[in-house]
Amino acid sequence: MHLPRSRSSWIKWLLLALLVIGIGVGIVRALDKRKTTATSARAAAEALKTAPVYTLSASDVVTVQALELTQTVAISGSVTALQTAAIKAKTAGEIQGLNKREGDSVKAGEIVARIDSTEAQARVRQAERQAASAQSQAAIAKRTFENNQALVRQGFISTNALETSTATLAGAEATHQAALAALDIAKKSLADTTLRSPLNGQISARMVQNGERVGVDTRVFDVVDLSAFEMEAAITPVDAVAVKVGQAATLRVEGLADAVEATVSRINPSVQAGSRSVLVYLRVPPAEGMRQGLFTQGQIVIGAITAPAVPQSAVRNDKPQPYVQVLRDGKIAHVALDGGATGLQGTEPMREVKGLPAGTQVLSAQAGAIRDGTAIRLATN
């Protein structure tokens, strides 16, 4: 079945008209979108031109100053008593006479415990009897030798008999000397049953109780001398180059309100195998409340320089390279820092700012991060 020719032509014209209308609508929409975009760009530009000016107070700005910076090396560690001792049993037996506990004071040579000495006393008596017997035998041998000397001079005995008595006397005297040595050993064992403190200090640990049987080298007490302290600190090899014996250090000891002044006393000549650090030892004077094992932080003073500087807190690190926010011509400029020494001005950490002259205004830490190029106005009051 075929449509009439007039109807077919009419449909073609209708489709063509619809296509033209669609193209027109698309062109209108594209032009409208371009116009909208241009309008938005102009609005954004106008907004930038009319962006608000930040107002900062005087406390939000610090001024670069040429300061003398005390250069330091940071350290941390624990303080330990310079002298400590472990009182150990030198002989086996039952412990007796323990009357000291943690915190009690002791003096050098003071008796702090005893070990049952019954066997040791018996050995001393035995050694004394053996020494006395050996002395008697030596005395008899000596009289025999002297008699034989007289008989040889008178011609009643031969020289061979005299030589025999001489050898007998030498053997008896050697036996006597050996018995005396055995007596000394027995007396030493008896003395070892008495435990004495080797130094003045305080009991820091008690390991046994009265009535316990202890073996040789059993630890009974630990004694700590609180009259002098030392601190061991690990530093990098780079920092170790500037550290010297005799340099001063300021330490903050856990629990103590006031800082403690210390001195570098020794430097380990070897680098630690695992950490690749260098151990530095500081002599720490005693202070009220100082205890062994307290955690300590501080700085070793290694020198001083004069340089333009700002507080370390003003340096920002939210970019790959540290920078400061400088106020220039009423706007913020981010200025990257290339190197620069650190140090202390009094107790405040400072940072050298190379390339910035004295008098340059820099935003402090409390001002926060402000975008580069932002307009800034300082409050007048």
C-alpha positions in Angstrom: 0.0 0.0 0.0 1.5 3.4 -0.9 0.9 6.8 0.7 -0.3 9.6 -1.6 2.5 11.7 -3.0 1.2 14.9 -1.3 1.1 13.3 2.1 4.7 12.0 1.8 6.0 15.4 0.9 4.2 16.9 3.8 6.0 14.5 6.3 9.4 15.3 4.8 8.9 19.0 5.3 7.7 18.4 8.8 10.9 16.4 9.7 13.1 19.0 8.1 11.4 21.7 10.2 11.9 19.8 13.4 15.6 19.3 12.6 16.0 23.1 12.0 14.2 23.9 15.3 16.5 21.4 17.2 19.6 23.0 15.7 18.4 26.4 16.7 17.6 25.4 20.2 21.2 23.9 20.6 22.8 27.0 19.3 20.7 29.2 21.7 21.7 26.9 24.7 25.4 27.0 23.7 25.4 30.8 23.5 23.6 31.0 26.8 26.1 28.7 28.5 29.0 30.8 27.2 27.4 33.9 28.4 26.9 32.4 31.8 30.5 31.3 32.0 31.8 34.7 31.0 29.5 36.3 33.6 30.8 33.9 36.3 34.5 34.7 35.3 33.8 38.4 35.5 32.1 38.0 38.9 35.1 36.0 40.2 37.4 38.7 38.9 35.4 41.3 40.6 35.3 39.3 43.8 39.1 39.0 43.7 39.4 42.8 43.2 37.1 43.3 46.2 38.6 40.5 48.4 38.7 41.5 52.1 41.9 42.7 53.6 43.1 40.7 56.7 43.7 42.8 59.8 46.4 41.6 62.1 47.3 42.7 65.6 50.8 43.6 66.7 51.1 40.3 68.5 50.6 38.5 65.2 53.9 39.9 63.8 57.5 39.4 64.9 60.5 41.4 63.6 63.7 39.9 62.3 66.5 40.9 64.7 70.3 40.3 64.7 70.7 38.2 67.8 73.4 36.2 69.5 72.1 32.6 69.4 73.4 30.0 71.8 74.0 26.9 69.7 73.1 23.7 71.4 72.8 19.9 70.9 69.6 18.4 72.2 70.1 15.3 74.5 67.9 13.0 76.5 68.4 10.0 78.8 68.3 8.9 82.4 70.4 10.0 85.3 72.2 7.2 87.1 74.2 7.3 90.4 77.9 7.5 89.7 78.6 4.8 92.3 76.4 1.7 92.9 77.2 -1.6 94.4 75.7 -5.1 94.6 76.4 -6.8 97.9 76.6 -10.5 97.2 77.1 -13.6 99.3 80.8 -14.8 99.0 80.0 -18.1 100.6 77.0 -20.4 100.8 74.9 -20.7 103.9 71.9 -19.4 105.8 71.4 -15.7 105.8 71.1 -14.0 109.2 70.9 -10.5 110.7 69.1 -8.7 107.8 67.8 -5.5 109.3 68.1 -3.1 106.4 65.4 -2.3 103.9 64.9 -0.2 100.8 65.7 3.5 101.6 67.8 2.8 104.7 71.2 4.5 104.8 74.4 2.6 105.1 78.0 3.6 105.6 81.1 2.1 104.0 82.2 -1.0 106.0 79.0 -1.2 107.9 77.8 -4.8 108.6 74.5 -5.4 106.8 74.0 -9.2 107.1 75.8 -12.4 108.1 75.8 -15.9 106.9 75.8 -18.8 109.4 79.5 -19.2 110.3 79.4 -22.5 112.2 81.3 -24.4 109.5 83.7 -21.6 108.8 84.6 -21.3 112.5 85.3 -25.0 112.6 87.5 -24.9 109.6 89.5 -22.1 111.2 90.0 -24.1 114.4 91.1 -27.1 112.3 93.5 -25.0 110.3 94.9 -23.6 113.6 95.6 -27.1 115.0 97.2 -28.2 111.8 99.4 -25.1 111.8 100.4 -25.7 115.4 101.2 -29.4 114.7 103.3 -28.4 111.7 105.1 -25.8 113.8 106.0 -28.5 116.4 107.4 -30.8 113.7 109.4 -27.9 112.3 110.8 -27.2 115.8 111.8 -30.9 116.3 113.5 -31.0 112.9 115.4 -27.8 113.7 116.7 -29.2 117.0 117.8 -32.4 115.2 119.6 -30.4 112.6 121.4 -28.3 115.2 122.5 -31.4 117.1 123.7 -33.1 113.9 125.8 -30.0 113.1 127.6 -30.3 116.5 128.1 -34.1 116.0 129.6 -33.5 112.5 132.1 -31.0 113.9 133.1 -33.5 116.6 133.4 -36.2 113.9 130.7 -38.5 115.4 128.5 -38.6 112.3 129.0 -38.2 108.6 128.1 -35.2 106.5 125.5 -37.4 104.8 123.5 -37.6 108.0 123.7 -33.8 108.3 122.3 -33.4 104.8 119.4 -35.7 105.6 118.5 -33.6 108.7 118.8 -30.5 106.6 116.3 -31.8 104.1 114.0 -32.9 106.9 114.1 -29.5 108.4 113.3 -27.8 105.1 110.3 -30.2 104.6 109.0 -29.5 108.1 109.3 -25.7 107.6 107.5 -25.9 104.2 104.7 -28.0 105.8 104.4 -25.3 108.5 104.1 -22.5 105.9 101.5 -24.5 104.0 99.5 -24.9 107.2 99.7 -21.2 107.8 98.4 -20.5 104.3 95.5 -22.9 104.9 94.8 -21.0 108.1 94.7 -17.7 106.2 92.2 -19.2 103.7 90.0 -20.5 106.5 90.0 -17.1 108.1 89.2 -15.4 104.8 86.2 -17.8 104.5 85.1 -16.9 108.0 85.4 -13.2 107.2 83.3 -13.7 104.0 80.3 -14.8 106.2 80.0 -11.1 107.2 78.5 -8.9 104.5 79.6 -5.2 104.6 78.6 -2.2 102.5 81.4 -1.2 100.2 80.3 2.5 100.1 78.2 5.2 101.7 74.7 5.3 100.3 71.2 3.9 100.5 69.7 0.5 100.1 67.9 0.4 96.7 66.9 -3.3 96.6 66.8 -6.2 99.0 66.6 -9.6 97.4 66.5 -12.2 100.3 64.9 -12.7 103.7 66.3 -13.9 107.0 66.6 -17.6 107.2 67.0 -18.2 103.4 69.9 -20.3 102.3 71.9 -18.5 99.6 74.6 -19.7 97.3 77.9 -18.1 96.3 77.3 -14.8 94.4 73.7 -14.5 95.4 72.7 -10.8 95.4 71.5 -9.7 98.8 71.4 -5.9 98.6 71.9 -3.1 96.0 73.4 0.1 97.3 73.2 3.5 95.6 75.3 6.5 96.4 73.2 9.7 95.8 76.1 12.1 96.2 77.0 12.2 92.5 75.1 11.4 89.3 75.9 10.8 85.6 73.8 11.0 82.5 74.4 8.9 79.3 73.1 10.5 76.1 73.2 9.2 72.5 73.8 11.9 69.8 74.4 11.7 66.1 78.0 11.6 64.7 77.4 15.0 63.2 76.5 16.6 66.5 79.4 14.7 68.2 81.9 16.6 66.2 81.1 19.9 68.1 80.7 18.3 71.5 83.9 18.6 73.7 84.7 17.5 77.3 84.1 20.3 79.7 81.2 21.9 77.8 78.3 23.0 79.9 74.8 21.6 79.6 71.4 22.6 81.0 69.1 19.7 82.0 65.4 19.4 82.9 65.1 16.4 85.3 61.7 14.7 85.6 60.0 15.9 88.8 62.4 18.7 89.6 61.1 22.3 89.3 64.5 23.9 88.6 67.0 23.3 85.8 70.2 21.4 86.6 73.6 22.5 85.3 75.8 19.6 84.1 79.2 19.2 82.4 80.4 16.8 79.7 82.8 14.5 81.4 83.5 11.8 78.9 82.8 10.9 75.2 82.8 7.4 74.0 85.5 6.9 71.3 83.4 4.3 69.4 80.2 4.6 67.5 77.4 2.2 68.6 77.0 -0.6 66.1 73.2 -0.7 66.0 72.1 2.9 66.2 75.3 4.5 64.7 75.2 7.0 67.6 77.9 8.4 69.9 77.5 8.1 73.7 78.2 11.2 75.7 78.5 11.1 79.5 77.6 14.2 81.6 78.5 14.7 85.3 75.3 15.8 87.1 75.5 17.4 90.5 73.2 16.2 93.2 69.9 18.1 93.8 67.1 17.9 96.2 64.8 15.1 95.0 67.3 13.6 92.6 66.8 9.8 92.1 68.5 7.2 90.0 66.6 6.5 86.8 64.8 9.8 86.4 64.2 10.8 82.8 66.1 13.9 81.7 66.1 16.3 78.7 68.4 19.2 77.9 70.9 20.9 75.7 74.7 20.9 75.5 76.0 24.4 74.8 78.5 24.1 71.9 79.0 27.7 70.9 77.3 31.0 69.8 76.7 32.9 66.6 75.2 36.3 65.8 72.6 36.2 62.9 69.2 37.6 61.8 66.7 35.3 63.5 63.0 34.8 64.4 61.4 32.4 66.9 61.4 28.8 65.7 57.6 28.7 66.1 57.3 31.3 63.2 58.8 28.9 60.7 56.2 26.8 59.0 56.7 23.3 57.7 53.5 22.6 55.7 55.4 22.8 52.4 58.2 20.6 51.2 60.7 23.4 52.3 60.4 25.3 55.5 59.3 29.0 55.0 58.2 32.1 56.8 55.3 34.4 56.0 56.8 37.9 55.3 54.8 41.1 55.2 55.8 43.0 52.1 54.0 46.0 50.6 50.9 45.2 52.5 50.7 41.6 51.3 51.9 38.2 52.5 54.9 36.6 50.7 56.0 33.1 51.5 59.8 33.1 51.7 61.5 29.6 51.7 64.4 29.1 54.1 67.6 27.5 52.8 69.5 26.1 55.7 70.1 28.4 58.7 71.4 27.6 62.2 69.2 27.1 65.2 69.9 28.3 68.7 68.5 29.7 71.9 67.9 33.3 72.9 67.6 32.9 76.6 65.3 29.9 76.8 63.4 30.5 73.5 64.3 28.4 70.5 65.3 30.7 67.5 66.0 30.1 63.8 68.4 31.9 61.6 66.7 33.4 58.5 69.3 33.9 55.8 68.6 36.7 53.3 66.1 38.6 55.4 67.5 41.8 56.8 66.9 43.0 60.3 63.6 44.8 60.6 61.7 42.5 58.3 58.2 41.7 59.6 57.3 38.1 59.8 54.0 36.5 60.9 54.1 34.7 64.2 52.8 31.2 64.8 49.5 32.5 66.3 48.6 34.2 63.0 48.2 30.8 61.3 48.8 30.0 57.6 47.7 32.8 55.2 47.7 32.4 51.4 50.6 33.9 49.5 49.6 37.3 48.1 46.9 38.0 50.6 46.5 41.7 51.5 47.2 42.5 55.1 46.6 45.5 57.3 48.1 45.9 60.7 45.9 47.2 63.5 46.8 50.6 64.8 46.0 49.8 68.4 
